[in-house]
Amino acid sequence: MSLYTQLFYSKEVDAMFSDSEAIAQMLRVEVALAEAQANKGLFSKIIAETIKACGIVSKIDIEKLKSEIALGGNATIPLVKQLTQIVKNKEIEASKYVHLGATSQDIVDTAMVLQIQSFILWLEIKCSQLEQQLLELTMAHRETIMVGRTLLQQAKPTTFGFKTAGWLTAISRSKQRLQEIKRRILVVQLGGAVGNGNTNISIEIQEELARLLGLSPSFTWHSHRDNLAEMASILGILSGSLGKIAKDISLLMQTEVGEVFEGAAEGKGGSSTMPHKRNPVTCAAILANTNRLPHLVATILSAMAQEHERSAGLWHSEWEVLTEIMQLTAGSLEKSIALIEGLEVDENRMLENLELTKGLIYAENITLALAQKTGKLAAHEWIENACKKAIQEKKHLKEVALEMNIDVADLDSLFDPKNAIGLSFDLIDQVVKKFQ
């Protein structure tokens, strides 16, 4: 595709959307249409077998087909022309029944659905793999205490397992969305000229075509593209969740933080001028894809208001954009799996960073303890003043609390990070339980 194909995309998924594979799926629809029509008595099964024998990618002149697409505006027209001639060379009578009753969009849309079907299967397998990785990471670091950060500032302690549990649940939700959309997206398109069918593509033939292709029958969606818009949106959300993981890891890799790192490899993450650097290159690739996706999804959403029974331009705008959305999502998912697989966690650095604020991250702990005697508002005001004093005098908050004679029991326990992680363990366990 480009110089950066291996950086941003998935080789496996790119193959699903190659020129030859796209043509193979279109031929598959044409062959299945003939078979469905023969099964329903429109013509003999011998004719359908003849068309099937000719509907092979190797018999198609792909370069010639591509050069003729501009004349008709889509790939079906030159494909049907070639297929008809191939069939005619074998059996003149059978050539009369190629593409009978269908319109170009029927073939283009149904072939795309078949590609989406293969892609969803691949995507579900990969999502499950990432889910399992994140589950294991969450269980391994259930009790690994680190500081939680809000607005890029240290806030209060949490655990790394709690953070990864958040990653896990987001990926799980996207996997559920993929399950739910299958009944709406994996459907045939067979409406003919303006979508209302004809005797050659009767409802019975439409149902038979769906059965042969492993899809479901559907009302014509020539100019109703909500199913594709939903698919694009789901992939945009999944990409955003993968980007969230990459963003967190890249920030945790910062020199000043140094708590989590991408897996090391020879030549990985280096700089052309700074030998000491260990750059988050995998995260960068994922984030680059994440940044591109929303604008592509917007194109699909923008194409929904299609005119009448077939659009001039809006339908056409979907083809390459939807394919790229799937390819970019696949690239991000593959790289996320590699990222989590090699992830390095520095638990000692996490503990060291808990002390950077000199106890300020335990302010909420003290507030809640003091509030039992003074009320929340008064306690908050008292601790706020104590924090300001600690910062101004560069003292530990615990030292300031002792100087100000704070009236709480067991002050030491309030500065124990294990007592400042809230319901982290319980919430993590709730997540883990869903996968057991």
Residue, then its C-alpha position, 0 to 999 in steps of 0.5 A: m500500500s505504501l512505505y508505511t504499510q507495515l507500521f500502520y496496517s495488518k498484513e492478514v487483513d490487507a489480504m482480505f481487501s486485496d483487488s483479487e479478493a474483492i473480485a473473488q467475493m463479487l464472483r462468489v455473489e454472481v455464482a450464488l445468485a445463479e445457483a439460487q435462481a436455478n434452485k428455485g426453478l428459474f433455469s436449469k442447474i446445469i446452467a448454474e454449474t456452467i456459470k460457477a465453473c467460469g466464476i473464478v478469479s484466475k479467469i478474470d483480467i484484473e488490470k483490464l477490469k480496473s481500467e474500465i471501472a471509470l467508464g461504468g462507475n463501479a467494478t460490477i459492470p466490467l466484471v459482469k462483461q468479462l464473466t458473461q464473455i467467459v461463460k459464452n465461450k463455454e456455453i452460449e445459452a448459459s451466458k444469457y443468465v449471468h447477473l440476471g435481474a440484479t443491479s450493480q449495487d447488489i453485487v458490490d454491496t453483498a460482496m463487501v458484506l462478505q468481506i466484512q463477515s471475514f473481517i468480523l471473524w478475524l476481529e473477534i478472535k483478536c479481541s478475545q486474544l487481547e481480552q485474555q492478555l488484559l485479564e491476565l495482566t489485571m490479575a497479575h497486578r491486582e495489588t500493584i500500587m501506583v498513583g492515579r493521575t487526573l488532569l495529568q497530575q498525581a491525584k491519589p493511589t490506585t493499583f495498576g490492575f485497576k487501570t488495566a481492568g478499565w482497559l479490559t472492560a472497554i475492549s469487552r464492550s467493543k466485542q459485545r458491539l461486534q456481536e450485536i451488529k452481526r444481525r444487522i450488517l451480515v445481510v444480502q443486498l438484492g433489490g434490482a434496479v430501484g430496490n423493489g425487485n423483479t421476477n428474476i430476484s423474487i423473495e424466495i430467490q433472495e432468501e436462497l441467496a442469503r442461505l447460500l452465502g451464509l447471510s440473512p435476507s434483508f429489505t433493500w438498503h441501496s440508499h439506507r446506509d445505517n448498517l455500514a455507518e454503525m459498523a464504522s462507528i463501532l470500529g471507531i470506538l474500538s480504535g479509540s479504546l486501543g488508543k486510550i491504552a496506547k496513550d496511557i502506556s506512552l505517558l507511563m513511559q515518560t522519563e520522569v515517570g518510568e513505570v511501564f515500558e513497551g517490550a524491548a527489542e533490537g533496534k526498537g524505539g531508538s532515535s537517529t540522533m539520541p542513542h539513549k532514547r527508548n521511544p514508544v514506537t508501537c504506541a505511536a503507531i496505534l495513536a496515529n491510527t486512532n487519530r485518523l479513524p474519526h475523520l474516516v468514520a465521519t465520511i461514512l456518517s456524512a454519506m448517509a443522507q443519500e438521494h432517492e433510490r441510489s446515490a450519485g457519489l455518496w454511495h461511491s464515497e464509502w468503498e475505499v473509506l470503509t475498507e481503510i477503517m477496517q484496515l486501520t482498526a486491524g493494524s491497531l489491534e494487532k499492535s495492541i496485542a504485541l504491546i501488551e504481550g511484551l509490556e514491562v512493569d516497574e513496580n518499584r518505580m511505581l512505589e517511588n513515585l508515590e512519594l513525589t508529592k510528599g504525602l499530598i496524595y493522601a489528603e483525601n484520606i485525612t479529609l474523610a477521617l477528619a470529616q467524621k468529627t468536623g463535617k466535610l466542609a470544615a475538614h476540606e478547608w483544614i486539609e486544603n490549608a495544610c496542603k498549602k503549608a506543606i507545599q510552601e514550606k516543602k514539608h511532608l503533609k504528615e509532618v504538617a498535620l502533626e504540627m497542626n495537631i490534627d485530631v484523627a486517630d492512627l495518623d500513620s495508617l492514613f499515609d499507608p498507600k494500601n489504605a488509600i486505594g478505595l474499592s480497587f480490589d473489589l472493583i477489579d474482582q467484579v471485572v475478573k469474575k465476569f471472565q471466569 
